[in-house]
């Protein structure tokens, strides 16, 4: 795998439609952003579908999924999609997968999750074999697969991770972990050691830690908390996130209420200069790469432009 990895990238700012998502990617490349990620899931426009349109209209920007939920797509079906993108645009696509959450998978799709980490492990084994060799022969609790006829498509393959066992699995078998809303101190003190332990046990080098970082382009703490609280609270209502926040030392309150301490630690905010300094400081830790998400405030278009400029400058260092 010869892809050159950027140290920082941007979450697609506008996924209202496939067209607006593609426009967001075009803007990002024109501003010097080297990497754009997109969430996938539910009934929103599918990044695995609109990514090729964006790649065809750009020259160098890399795109990645953070993440594709595993339960709705068989690993062979996802391999077929991902391999097509890889064949058209080698070394510009990165694939992230993860189990998503019970309210979405069981409540929304009506698919029984069972044991999500065990399901993810088997899914990763099947998908890794297909990506590496074009074939898979696997029998487990969730998948029984005997399929051949594909071709290798050696793209980077990451898994979502919130808690220690998932980070350990990333160390054992993936090319890295993609966190989401994990406090930076928790990643450095708990997640990365767990990932390294998993890698050591498997006899391989420690893979890449990609840290999701929310940003509000404002130096008003009151305004930052006002716009960030609804975003973080949506995640805090999901048990996987609530448990991770508790592990990190920021337990959520009754009715999934998040504390100001959590928001202040989690959300990078300030002037352009301050945000750039704070993101640079995170890159000086053991974290390999940042996935930066803009939480819009009073002027989303200007804030997106400012944040893109920060990312471009940090990527060029």
C-alpha positions in Angstrom: 0.0 0.0 0.0 1.8 3.1 -1.3 -0.7 5.8 -0.3 0.9 8.9 1.2 -1.1 9.7 4.3 -2.0 13.3 5.2 -1.8 14.3 8.8 -5.1 16.2 8.8 -8.4 16.2 6.8 -11.9 17.6 6.9 -15.3 16.1 7.4 -17.6 16.9 4.4 -19.2 20.1 5.5 -22.5 19.7 3.6 -24.1 16.3 3.0 -27.6 17.7 2.4 -27.5 16.1 -1.0 -25.0 14.2 -3.2 -24.5 17.4 -5.2 -23.7 19.6 -2.2 -21.3 16.9 -0.9 -19.4 16.9 -4.2 -19.3 20.7 -4.2 -17.9 20.6 -0.7 -15.1 18.3 -1.8 -14.3 20.5 -4.8 -14.1 23.5 -2.6 -11.9 21.7 -0.2 -9.4 20.7 -2.9 -9.3 24.3 -4.3 -8.4 25.5 -0.8 -5.6 23.0 -0.3 -7.3 20.5 1.9 -5.6 17.1 1.2 -8.2 14.7 2.7 -12.0 14.7 3.1 -14.0 12.2 5.1 -17.7 11.4 5.0 -19.9 9.6 7.4 -22.2 6.9 5.8 -25.5 5.5 7.0 -29.2 5.9 7.4 -30.9 7.3 4.4 -28.5 10.2 3.7 -26.7 10.4 0.3 -24.3 7.5 0.2 -20.6 8.5 0.1 -19.6 5.2 -1.6 -21.8 6.5 -4.5 -20.9 10.2 -4.7 -17.2 9.8 -4.0 -16.4 8.6 -7.5 -18.2 11.7 -8.9 -16.0 13.9 -6.7 -12.8 11.9 -7.5 -13.5 12.3 -11.2 -13.7 16.1 -10.9 -10.6 16.5 -8.7 -6.9 15.8 -9.2 -5.3 14.9 -5.9 -7.6 15.1 -2.9 -8.0 11.8 -1.0 -11.4 10.6 0.3 -12.4 8.3 3.1 -15.4 6.8 4.8 -15.8 7.3 8.5 -17.5 5.0 8.6 -19.6 2.5 6.5 -21.9 0.6 8.9 -21.3 -3.1 8.6 -24.7 -4.6 9.3 -26.6 -3.3 6.3 -23.9 -4.4 3.7 -22.4 -7.8 3.3 -18.6 -7.6 3.3 -18.4 -9.0 -0.3 -20.9 -6.3 -1.5 -18.8 -3.6 0.2 -15.6 -5.0 -1.3 -17.2 -4.9 -4.8 -18.1 -1.2 -4.3 -14.7 -0.3 -2.8 -12.7 -2.2 -5.3 -14.4 -0.4 -8.1 -13.4 3.0 -6.6 -9.9 1.7 -6.0 -9.5 0.5 -9.6 -10.6 3.9 -11.0 -8.8 6.0 -8.5 -5.9 4.0 -6.9 -4.3 5.6 -3.8 -7.0 8.2 -3.4 -9.6 6.2 -1.4 -9.5 5.0 2.2 -12.2 2.7 3.7 -13.4 2.9 7.2 -16.0 0.4 8.6 -17.8 0.1 11.9 -20.9 -1.5 13.5 -22.9 1.8 14.1 -25.3 1.8 17.0 -28.3 -0.1 18.2 -30.9 2.7 17.8 -29.9 2.8 14.1 -29.3 -0.8 13.3 -32.0 -2.5 15.4 -34.4 0.4 15.9 -34.2 1.8 12.4 -33.2 -1.1 10.1 -34.6 -3.9 12.3 -31.4 -5.9 12.1 -30.3 -7.8 15.2 -26.8 -6.7 16.3 -25.8 -9.5 18.6 -22.3 -8.8 19.8 -21.1 -5.8 17.8 -17.4 -6.2 18.4 -17.5 -9.9 17.4 -19.5 -9.1 14.3 -16.9 -6.4 13.4 -14.0 -8.8 13.9 -15.5 -11.3 11.5 -16.5 -8.6 9.0 -13.0 -7.3 9.1 -11.5 -10.7 8.5 -13.7 -11.4 5.4 -13.2 -7.9 4.0 -9.5 -7.9 4.6 -9.1 -11.2 2.8 -11.1 -9.9 -0.2 -9.1 -6.6 -0.3 -5.8 -8.5 -0.1 -6.5 -11.4 -2.4 -9.9 -11.0 -4.2 -11.2 -14.1 -2.4 -12.4 -15.2 1.0 -13.0 -18.5 2.7 -14.3 -17.9 6.2 -16.8 -19.5 8.6 -17.8 -17.9 11.9 -20.8 -17.0 14.0 -22.0 -14.2 11.8 -20.5 -14.9 8.3 -19.9 -18.0 6.3 -18.3 -16.9 3.0 -16.6 -18.9 0.2 -16.1 -16.6 -2.7 -13.4 -16.0 -5.3 -12.9 -14.2 -8.6 -12.0 -10.8 -7.4 -8.7 -8.9 -7.7 -6.6 -7.4 -4.9 -7.5 -3.8 -4.1 -4.9 -2.8 -1.4 -6.6 0.2 0.0 -6.2 1.2 3.7 -8.9 -0.4 5.9 -9.8 1.2 9.2 -12.3 0.4 11.9 -14.3 2.7 14.1 -13.3 2.6 17.8 -14.6 4.1 21.0 -13.5 1.8 23.8 -10.4 -0.3 24.7 -11.4 -3.6 23.1 -12.2 -1.9 19.8 -8.9 -0.1 19.8 -7.1 -3.4 20.6 -8.9 -5.0 17.6 -7.7 -2.2 15.4 -4.2 -2.9 16.5 -4.5 -6.6 15.8 -6.0 -6.5 12.4 -6.8 -3.1 10.8 -4.7 -0.4 9.3 -5.8 1.9 12.0 -8.7 3.2 14.2 -11.0 6.1 13.5 -12.3 7.7 16.7 -15.3 9.9 17.0 -15.8 12.6 19.7 -13.2 10.9 21.9 -11.3 13.4 24.2 -7.7 13.8 23.2 -6.4 12.9 26.6 -8.4 9.6 26.5 -6.9 8.8 23.1 -3.3 9.3 24.2 -3.6 7.7 27.6 -6.0 4.8 27.0 -6.8 4.2 23.3 -3.4 4.4 21.8 -1.8 2.1 24.4 -4.6 -0.4 23.8 -4.1 -0.3 20.1 -0.3 -0.8 20.5 -0.9 -3.7 22.8 -3.2 -5.4 20.2 -0.6 -4.8 17.5 2.2 -6.2 19.7 0.2 -9.3 20.5 -0.4 -9.8 16.8 3.3 -9.3 16.0 2.7 -6.3 13.8 3.5 -2.6 13.8 1.1 -0.3 15.5 -1.4 1.1 13.0 -2.7 4.6 12.5 -4.8 6.6 15.0 -7.2 9.0 13.3 -8.8 11.3 15.8 -12.0 13.1 15.1 -11.9 16.7 16.4 -14.9 19.0 16.4 -14.2 22.7 15.8 -16.3 25.8 16.4 -14.8 29.0 14.9 -15.6 31.3 17.7 -13.8 32.7 20.7 -17.1 33.2 22.7 -17.2 30.2 25.1 -20.9 30.8 25.6 -21.6 30.6 21.8 -19.3 27.5 21.5 -21.3 25.7 24.2 -24.6 26.8 22.6 -23.8 25.3 19.2 -21.8 22.3 20.3 -24.1 21.0 23.0 -26.9 19.8 20.7 -24.3 18.0 18.5 -22.5 16.2 21.3 -25.7 15.5 23.2 -27.1 13.6 20.2 -24.2 11.2 20.5 -24.3 11.1 24.3 -27.8 9.5 24.1 -26.2 6.5 22.4 -24.9 3.9 24.9 -21.6 3.3 23.2 -20.8 7.0 23.4 -22.1 7.4 27.0 -19.8 4.5 28.1 -16.8 6.0 26.3 -17.4 9.4 27.9 -17.5 7.7 31.3 -14.3 5.8 30.5 -12.7 9.2 29.6 -13.7 10.7 32.9 -16.7 12.8 31.6 -19.8 10.8 32.5 -23.0 12.2 31.1 -25.8 13.2 33.4 -29.5 12.3 33.6 -31.3 12.5 30.3 -27.8 12.3 28.6 -26.9 15.8 29.6 -23.3 16.6 28.7 -21.2 18.7 31.0 -19.5 22.0 30.2 -16.2 20.3 31.2 -16.7 17.7 28.4 -17.5 20.3 25.8 -14.6 22.5 26.8 -12.2 19.6 26.6 -13.7 18.1 23.4 -14.3 21.1 21.2 -11.5 23.1 19.7 -12.5 26.7 19.4 -11.2 30.3 19.1 -9.9 32.7 16.5 -8.3 31.4 13.4 -4.8 31.6 15.0 -6.0 29.9 18.2 -7.7 27.0 16.4 -4.6 26.5 14.3 -2.4 26.4 17.4 -4.6 24.0 19.2 -4.9 21.6 16.3 -1.1 21.8 15.8 -0.7 20.9 19.5 -2.8 17.8 19.1 -0.7 16.8 16.1 2.4 17.0 18.4 1.0 14.2 20.5 1.0 10.4 19.7 -2.1 10.9 17.5 -1.2 10.3 13.8 -3.9 12.2 12.0 -6.9 14.5 12.6 -10.4 14.3 11.1 -11.7 17.8 11.7 -15.4 18.5 11.8 -16.8 22.0 11.6 -19.7 22.7 13.9 -21.3 25.7 12.1 -21.9 28.9 14.0 -23.0 32.3 12.8 -21.4 32.3 9.3 -20.9 28.7 8.1 -19.5 29.5 4.7 -16.8 31.9 6.1 -16.1 29.4 8.9 -15.6 26.6 6.4 -13.2 28.7 4.4 -11.2 29.7 7.5 -11.0 26.1 8.8 -10.0 24.8 5.3 -7.2 27.3 5.3 -6.0 26.1 8.7 -6.1 22.5 7.5 -4.2 23.4 4.3 -1.4 25.2 6.3 -1.1 22.4 8.8 -1.0 19.8 6.1 1.8 21.7 4.3 4.1 21.7 7.4 
